[in-house]
Every structure is written in C-alpha cells, then in structure tokens.
Amino acid sequence: MDKPTLPKTKRGQARRAQILDAAEQVIGARGFSAASIADITRGAETALGTFYIYFASKEELFRELVQEMGHATRAQVAGAIAKAPDRLSAERAGLEAFLRFVAARPALYRIVEEARFADPEAYQDYFSGFAEGYATGLREAEARGEVSPGDAEVRAWALMGMAKALGDRFVLWDDAPDIEHVVEEAHRMICRGLAP
C-alpha cells in the first residue's frame, strides 16, 4: 500500500489528524458501510469538502486507519518488550501492552476486525506485517536458547491468535476487564503449555 502524502503545514497536519480521530470513532462505532464522510467531517468539526483535501475516498481513509492500528500496536508492544530480560518475559509484557492498547482504543481495534470484509488486503497486510516481526523475534530467542526449537511462523500466528481472542473476550466484551489476571493466566500457558 502506498503511504499517504502528509500536509506540509502544521495546521494541515492537525486538521488531517482531526479527521482521522473522528473517523476512528465514527467508523469504530457505526461500521465502515454505515459511516458516511459527512458523519466523519461532522465529528471532526470541519467542512465536508475539507475531507477531500486530505483523502481521496472513505476507502483510503479506512486503509490508513488499519495501517495506524498496525503502527501504533507495534510501537506499543515494542516499547513494552524493549527492556524484557528474555523472550518469555517479553511475551508477557507484549501481551499486556496489546490488551491495554485494545482497552484504550477499542474503536481502532474494531476497525481492523471490519477490514476483514471492507478491505481484505489491508487486513492481511496488518496481520502479516505483525507476524513477520513476531516470527523474527521468536527465531532470535530460539537461537539464544530462550525458547524451545519450533516453527517460528506457526508460533507467531498462534500467539497472535491468542492475543486477538483475549482482546475480544476479556477487553471488548467486559465492562471492567481484569487485564492483569488474563495476562497472568495466558502467560502461564505460554510458558508451560497445557502439559500436566
């Protein structure tokens, strides 16, 4: 996917960010099909025509929101695992960071889920990009002897699937999620598996 051209002025950058923020809330609440550009610009408190200065279409804006979720999530997780002493500690820190991100920005998380149908290419790019970096980290940890040998790609997708399902069930569906408990329980399973 092409990277969008950013406005050159601070005012333009601020207006564009305002439209993106409004789109995150509107599309996250109503869904891609039901949300109109007029709804988004109303939420951004800007004129309808201003939208087209920054985005060619609602589809382009949506794609950028999915990319934003990818960048923001990876940045959050990378920051959380940067000081982890080993891979198993990094798994715990990364899972917690991800679940806290979902709790902080549930609309953006819902947008990524909707991309499965509204923009399948963006959806696949989001998860594939995440998995690639994840698998690399697992291979490096295996080389250091921090995790048992295995297929890093399969493991990356399995761990991502776990995090995604936990985000759905214990963050989006709960009014008061106990993220600490969920992370502790999931991390125990990651470290020990299901073997008795």
C-alpha positions in Angstrom: 0.0 0.0 0.0 1.2 3.5 -0.8 2.0 5.8 2.0 -0.3 8.8 2.0 1.1 12.3 1.3 1.1 14.3 4.5 0.2 18.0 4.6 3.2 20.4 4.7 1.8 22.8 7.3 1.2 22.2 11.0 -2.3 23.4 10.6 -2.9 20.9 7.7 -1.4 18.1 9.7 -3.6 19.0 12.7 -6.7 19.1 10.5 -5.9 15.7 8.9 -5.3 14.2 12.3 -8.6 15.6 13.5 -10.3 13.9 10.6 -8.6 10.6 11.3 -9.5 10.8 15.0 -13.2 11.4 14.1 -13.1 8.6 11.6 -11.7 6.2 14.2 -14.7 7.0 16.5 -17.4 7.1 13.8 -16.3 4.0 11.9 -15.5 2.2 15.1 -19.0 2.8 16.4 -21.1 2.5 13.3 -19.0 0.3 10.9 -17.5 1.2 7.6 -20.6 0.9 5.5 -22.9 2.8 7.8 -20.4 5.7 8.5 -20.6 8.5 5.9 -18.0 11.1 5.1 -20.5 13.6 6.4 -20.6 11.8 9.7 -16.8 11.9 9.9 -16.4 15.5 9.0 -19.2 16.4 11.4 -17.3 14.5 14.1 -14.1 16.4 13.1 -16.0 19.7 13.2 -14.8 20.5 9.7 -16.5 21.2 6.3 -17.4 18.2 4.1 -15.2 19.5 1.3 -12.2 19.6 3.6 -12.2 15.8 3.7 -11.1 15.6 0.1 -8.1 17.8 0.6 -6.6 15.1 2.7 -8.2 11.8 1.5 -9.4 10.7 -2.0 -12.1 8.5 -0.6 -13.6 6.9 2.6 -11.8 3.7 1.5 -8.4 5.4 1.5 -9.1 6.8 5.0 -10.2 3.4 6.2 -7.0 1.8 4.9 -5.0 4.4 6.7 -6.8 3.7 10.0 -5.9 0.0 9.6 -2.3 0.9 9.0 -2.4 3.2 12.0 -3.5 0.3 14.2 -0.6 -1.7 12.9 2.0 1.1 13.5 0.5 2.1 16.9 0.2 -1.5 18.2 3.7 -2.5 17.1 5.1 0.7 18.7 3.3 0.0 22.0 4.4 -3.6 22.1 8.0 -2.8 21.0 8.2 -0.3 23.8 6.9 -2.7 26.4 9.2 -5.6 25.5 12.4 -3.5 24.9 13.6 -4.0 28.5 12.5 -7.6 28.9 15.4 -9.8 30.1 14.3 -12.8 28.0 11.7 -13.9 25.5 9.2 -15.4 27.9 9.2 -12.1 29.9 8.8 -10.3 26.5 5.8 -12.4 25.8 4.1 -11.4 29.0 5.0 -7.7 28.5 3.9 -7.7 24.9 0.5 -9.4 25.6 -0.2 -6.9 28.4 0.7 -4.0 26.2 -1.5 -5.2 23.4 -4.5 -5.8 25.7 -4.1 -2.3 27.3 -3.9 -0.8 23.8 -7.2 -2.5 22.9 -8.7 -1.2 26.1 -7.5 2.3 25.3 -8.5 2.3 21.6 -11.4 -0.1 21.1 -12.8 1.7 18.1 -9.5 1.3 16.2 -9.4 -2.4 17.1 -12.9 -2.9 15.8 -11.9 -1.2 12.5 -9.1 -3.7 12.0 -11.7 -6.5 12.5 -14.0 -4.9 10.0 -11.2 -4.7 7.5 -11.5 -8.5 7.0 -14.6 -7.7 4.9 -14.2 -4.0 4.0 -10.6 -4.1 2.9 -9.2 -7.7 2.9 -5.8 -6.6 1.6 -5.3 -4.1 4.4 -6.4 -6.8 6.9 -4.0 -9.3 5.6 -1.2 -6.7 5.4 -1.9 -5.8 9.1 -1.5 -9.3 10.4 1.2 -10.4 8.0 3.4 -7.5 8.9 2.9 -8.1 12.6 3.6 -11.9 12.2 6.8 -11.3 10.3 8.4 -9.3 13.1 7.0 -11.7 15.7 8.5 -14.7 14.0 11.9 -13.0 13.7 11.9 -12.3 17.4 11.0 -15.9 18.2 13.8 -17.2 15.9 16.3 -15.0 17.7 15.1 -16.2 21.0 15.4 -19.8 19.9 19.0 -19.1 18.8 19.7 -17.7 22.2 18.2 -20.8 23.9 15.3 -18.8 25.4 12.6 -20.9 23.8 12.4 -24.5 22.6 13.0 -25.2 18.9 10.0 -25.0 16.7 8.4 -23.3 13.6 8.5 -19.6 14.4 5.9 -18.6 11.9 3.3 -21.1 13.2 4.1 -20.0 16.8 3.8 -16.3 15.9 0.4 -16.8 14.3 -0.8 -18.9 17.3 0.4 -16.4 19.8 -1.2 -13.5 17.8 -4.5 -15.5 17.6 -4.4 -16.0 21.3 -3.9 -12.3 21.9 -6.6 -11.3 19.5 -9.2 -13.7 21.1 -8.3 -12.5 24.6 -8.7 -8.9 23.4 -12.2 -9.8 22.1 -13.4 -11.7 25.1 -11.8 -10.0 28.0 -11.4 -6.4 26.9 -14.1 -5.6 24.4 -16.8 -7.8 25.9 -16.1 -6.9 29.6 -17.0 -3.6 31.2 -14.2 -3.8 33.7 -11.6 -6.1 32.3 -9.0 -7.6 34.7 -6.1 -7.4 32.3 -3.6 -8.4 34.9 -5.4 -11.7 35.6 -5.9 -12.5 31.9 -2.2 -11.8 31.2 -1.0 -14.0 34.1 -3.2 -16.9 33.1 -2.3 -16.7 29.4 1.4 -16.3 30.2 1.4 -19.4 32.4 0.0 -21.3 29.4 2.5 -19.8 27.0 5.4 -20.7 29.3 4.3 -24.2 30.3 1.8 -25.3 27.5 -1.1 -27.5 28.5 1.0 -30.5 29.6 0.4 -31.6 33.2 
